Amino acid sequence: MTMNKDNMFIQCVSGIGACFILAVTYVSSLYVWTVRYREPRDHPATIRRRFISAFCMLFVSPLFVWISINQDVLNKVGLLQIMGLRLSGSFSALIFPAILTVILFAGPLAVLVYDGMFFLIFNKRYLTLCLRSLHWQRNYAVAPLSEEFTFRACMMPILSQFMSTKIAILVCPWFFGVAHLHHLMDKISNGCNMAEAVTVSYPKRQSITELSSLCRSDAKLNEKRNKATI
């Protein structure tokens, strides 16, 4: 009985340690470029380099799962199955998170509808600008996918070995939060005080608002050109 408790304790410590090291590795892969290059995080060159880091983590993160998971389970189920990369249950895995995301952002979506800017996201020009924007690609494609893969698909199997799924769901975001403390440090180093750095939030409507302003400015410019032609 004591041996089982000791083994469980060792497994718990090693699993939490593996998740913590994985979180640090993910963040370090983004900042390894700053040793040689000094551009800010929003510089196009920095974004491209961090895309490389995110791509590399797609291969590094599964190694933590492969090392931490019980080998008998790994041989029986398979690494991809353990990380949730399977066809069975994929429909509900796509639909329910999408519904929860819409509920989570119901407030900002309602504001967009009220302001008349919601359907602007279906504008062809808007979509073209988004797909060409490195900032949009980082914020809405590369970062979410790489973070979900590392902090959800790879960490959840490790934590679920020694705790229930419900507890693992509650614990996993803490590693995600620790991994984002570097944003806090960035803002403090840029002159923000602690209160501002903690409470600041990124504007969710920035890209849509910018596009709205851009479309209006284009319309005014075309109007001036038409008058000049006449």
SULKAZI-V727807 format. One record per pair of residues at least 6 apart in sequence whose ideal C-beta (glycine too) atoms are under 8 Angstrom apart, sorted by the first residue. I is the first residue (numbers start at 1). J is the second residue. D is the distance in Angstrom with one decimal. If there is no record, write none. Layout:
<<I:J:D> <I:J:D>>
//
This chain:
<<8:162:6.2> <11:161:6.5> <11:162:4.9> <12:162:4.6> <12:163:7.6> <14:68:7.1> <15:68:6.1> <15:158:5.1> <15:159:6.1> <15:161:6.0> <15:162:5.6> <16:159:7.7> <18:64:5.4> <18:67:7.3> <18:68:4.8> <18:158:5.6> <19:64:7.9> <19:155:5.0> <19:158:5.8> <19:159:6.5> <19:172:7.8> <19:175:5.1> <20:175:6.6> <20:178:7.4> <21:64:7.5> <22:61:6.4> <22:64:4.8> <22:150:6.6> <22:154:6.7> <22:155:6.6> <22:175:7.6> <23:150:8.0> <23:151:7.2> <23:175:4.6> <23:176:7.5> <23:178:5.7> <23:179:4.3> <24:179:7.6> <25:57:7.6> <25:60:6.6> <26:57:5.7> <26:61:7.4> <26:147:7.8> <26:150:5.2> <26:151:7.7> <26:179:5.9> <27:179:5.1> <27:182:5.6> <29:53:4.0> <29:54:7.7> <29:56:6.3> <29:57:5.7> <29:60:7.5> <30:50:5.1> <30:53:5.2> <30:54:7.8> <30:182:7.9> <31:182:7.0> <32:53:7.1> <33:46:6.8> <33:49:4.5> <33:50:7.2> <33:53:7.5> <37:45:6.9> <37:46:7.0> <37:49:7.2> <39:45:5.5> <39:46:4.7> <40:46:6.7> <41:47:7.8> <41:50:7.9> <41:186:6.9> <42:135:6.7> <44:134:5.4> <47:134:4.6> <47:135:7.1> <47:137:7.9> <47:138:5.3> <48:134:7.1> <50:138:7.3> <50:142:8.0> <51:137:7.8> <51:138:7.5> <51:142:5.7> <54:142:5.3> <54:143:7.3> <54:146:3.9> <55:146:8.0> <57:146:6.0> <57:149:7.8> <57:150:5.8> <58:146:6.9> <58:149:6.4> <61:149:6.4> <61:150:4.5> <61:153:7.9> <61:154:4.3> <62:79:6.3> <62:83:6.7> <62:154:6.2> <64:154:6.0> <64:158:6.9> <65:79:6.5> <65:82:6.4> <65:83:6.2> <65:154:5.1> <65:157:5.6> <65:158:6.3> <66:74:6.9> <66:79:5.9> <68:157:8.0> <68:158:4.7> <68:161:7.5> <69:79:7.9> <69:82:6.1> <69:157:6.0> <69:158:7.0> <69:161:6.9> <70:161:6.7> <73:82:7.2> <74:82:6.8> <80:86:6.8> <82:157:4.8> <83:153:4.4> <83:154:6.2> <83:157:6.2> <84:93:7.5> <84:153:5.4> <84:156:7.6> <85:153:7.1> <102:109:7.1> <105:204:7.5> <108:204:5.2> <108:205:6.7> <109:118:6.8> <111:205:7.4> <112:118:4.1> <112:205:6.8> <112:208:6.8> <117:205:7.6> <117:208:5.4> <117:209:7.4> <117:212:5.7> <120:126:5.8> <120:208:5.9> <120:211:6.4> <120:212:6.2> <120:215:7.8> <121:127:7.8> <121:208:6.5> <123:211:7.5> <123:215:7.7> <125:211:7.5> <125:215:6.9> <126:208:7.6> <126:211:4.9> <129:136:7.7> <129:211:6.2> <129:214:7.7> <130:136:4.4> <130:140:7.6> <130:207:6.9> <131:137:7.6> <133:207:7.7> <135:207:7.9> <136:207:6.2> <147:176:7.1> <151:172:6.5> <151:173:7.9> <151:175:6.2> <151:176:4.6> <151:179:7.1> <152:172:6.8> <155:172:5.4> <155:175:6.2> <156:168:5.8> <156:169:7.7> <156:172:5.9> <159:167:7.9> <159:168:4.0> <159:171:5.8> <159:172:6.2> <160:168:4.9> <163:171:7.0> <184:197:5.1> <184:198:6.8> <187:196:7.1> <187:197:4.0> <187:200:6.4> <188:194:6.8> <188:197:5.1> <192:200:6.9> <203:209:7.8>>
//
